[in-house]
């Protein structure tokens, strides 16, 4: 068997921690072992305790007090400190062999967009600790279901896909908050988007001076051709199950499991 991990990324407030807890709950309900790893130095446990918590190494609050830094500067310092002390992470994870790791990360996208911090962490987890990783990138559906904001979200997701160089699942979170307001047909156009059609709708409602920019962005997303989304209702077990099945396929979790003994054949007369 092998170790598997999913990195949970996305802007602040999109529901990353809620999604992590939903994954833990679903896996426990189905008798699967998993470990919740918190790498957000400002986060507190919600429904489930952390198996591994970066705050045992460094916390954002202590960093801000001692270094006289603001939240963003403190967070960057915490991650730099983690990368300088990866032996701590190695020791914490080292006791868990053949396990599934759910890794909750901070919402500040500058950690991978502007600084090479999370990409360095990814390389360490993947190549030094031999964890088969994928990324689940969350965007909030109530924010994204607007053509202009949708393209902004697509660019954010594309940036993460390019910079982290990992198998990637894009997720529209909090769908339960918008599904009563938007029809399934309208939701579907954002889950499986046609950027050129969306751009045509966008141009109808924006100043003509921005049409050239809109066209270039939509063509970029269309040419990239890898931006699709899965809907997430964190309180819906079926929604969580579907997303976990994608994670399992990408990380080849099933292939890494030991084969089970076949069940005793049932006599057809007993049926």
ChimeraX attribute file (.defattr): number of C-alpha atoms within 10 A of each C-alpha:
attribute: neighborCount
match mode: 1-to-1
recipient: residues
	/A:1	12
	/A:2	17
	/A:3	19
	/A:4	24
	/A:5	25
	/A:6	25
	/A:7	21
	/A:8	22
	/A:9	25
	/A:10	26
	/A:11	18
	/A:12	15
	/A:13	12
	/A:14	21
	/A:15	21
	/A:16	27
	/A:17	22
	/A:18	17
	/A:19	23
	/A:20	24
	/A:21	20
	/A:22	21
	/A:23	21
	/A:24	21
	/A:25	18
	/A:26	18
	/A:27	17
	/A:28	12
	/A:29	10
	/A:30	9
	/A:31	9
	/A:32	12
	/A:33	12
	/A:34	20
	/A:35	18
	/A:36	22
	/A:37	22
	/A:38	24
	/A:39	20
	/A:40	22
	/A:41	23
	/A:42	18
	/A:43	17
	/A:44	14
	/A:45	12
	/A:46	11
	/A:47	13
	/A:48	13
	/A:49	14
	/A:50	18
	/A:51	14
	/A:52	17
	/A:53	22
	/A:54	21
	/A:55	18
	/A:56	9
	/A:57	13
	/A:58	18
	/A:59	19
	/A:60	25
	/A:61	17
	/A:62	15
	/A:63	19
	/A:64	18
	/A:65	11
	/A:66	10
	/A:67	12
	/A:68	11
	/A:69	16
	/A:70	13
	/A:71	14
	/A:72	14
	/A:73	14
	/A:74	23
	/A:75	23
	/A:76	18
	/A:77	18
	/A:78	25
	/A:79	22
	/A:80	15
	/A:81	13
	/A:82	19
	/A:83	17
	/A:84	10
	/A:85	12
	/A:86	14
	/A:87	12
	/A:88	15
	/A:89	18
	/A:90	14
	/A:91	10
	/A:92	14
	/A:93	18
	/A:94	11
	/A:95	9
	/A:96	13
	/A:97	12
	/A:98	15
	/A:99	19
	/A:100	23
	/A:101	24
	/A:102	24
	/A:103	23
	/A:104	24
	/A:105	22
	/A:106	22
	/A:107	18
	/A:108	16
	/A:109	18
	/A:110	14
	/A:111	19
	/A:112	16
	/A:113	16
	/A:114	8
	/A:115	12
	/A:116	14
	/A:117	17
	/A:118	21
	/A:119	18
	/A:120	14
	/A:121	15
	/A:122	18
	/A:123	17
	/A:124	17
	/A:125	19
	/A:126	18
	/A:127	10
	/A:128	10
	/A:129	14
	/A:130	13
	/A:131	23
	/A:132	21
	/A:133	25
	/A:134	23
	/A:135	23
	/A:136	22
	/A:137	24
	/A:138	29
	/A:139	27
	/A:140	22
	/A:141	24
	/A:142	16
	/A:143	16
	/A:144	18
	/A:145	20
	/A:146	14
	/A:147	19
	/A:148	17
	/A:149	12
	/A:150	19
	/A:151	21
	/A:152	14
	/A:153	21
	/A:154	22
	/A:155	17
	/A:156	17
	/A:157	24
	/A:158	19
	/A:159	15
	/A:160	21
	/A:161	19
	/A:162	10
	/A:163	13
	/A:164	20
	/A:165	14
	/A:166	19
	/A:167	15
	/A:168	24
	/A:169	23
	/A:170	24
	/A:171	22
	/A:172	25
	/A:173	26
	/A:174	22
	/A:175	19
	/A:176	16
	/A:177	13
	/A:178	14
	/A:179	15
	/A:180	9
	/A:181	10
	/A:182	13
	/A:183	10
	/A:184	10
	/A:185	9
	/A:186	12
	/A:187	19
	/A:188	14
	/A:189	15
	/A:190	23
	/A:191	19
	/A:192	12
	/A:193	18
	/A:194	16
	/A:195	25
	/A:196	16
	/A:197	11
	/A:198	19
	/A:199	20
	/A:200	15
	/A:201	13
	/A:202	18
	/A:203	18
	/A:204	10
	/A:205	10
	/A:206	12
	/A:207	9
	/A:208	11
	/A:209	9
	/A:210	10
	/A:211	16
	/A:212	11
	/A:213	11
	/A:214	21
	/A:215	16
	/A:216	12
	/A:217	19
	/A:218	22
	/A:219	15
	/A:220	13
	/A:221	19
	/A:222	15
	/A:223	10
	/A:224	10
	/A:225	13
	/A:226	15
	/A:227	22
	/A:228	17
	/A:229	20
	/A:230	20
	/A:231	22
	/A:232	25
	/A:233	18
	/A:234	21
	/A:235	13
	/A:236	12
	/A:237	15
	/A:238	13
	/A:239	14
	/A:240	20
	/A:241	16
	/A:242	14
	/A:243	19
	/A:244	16
	/A:245	13
	/A:246	15
	/A:247	22
	/A:248	18
	/A:249	12
	/A:250	18
	/A:251	21
	/A:252	15
	/A:253	19
	/A:254	13
	/A:255	12
	/A:256	13
	/A:257	11
	/A:258	8
	/A:259	8
	/A:260	6
	/A:261	6
	/A:262	6
	/A:263	6
	/A:264	6
	/A:265	6
	/A:266	8
	/A:267	7
	/A:268	6
	/A:269	5
	/A:270	5
	/A:271	5
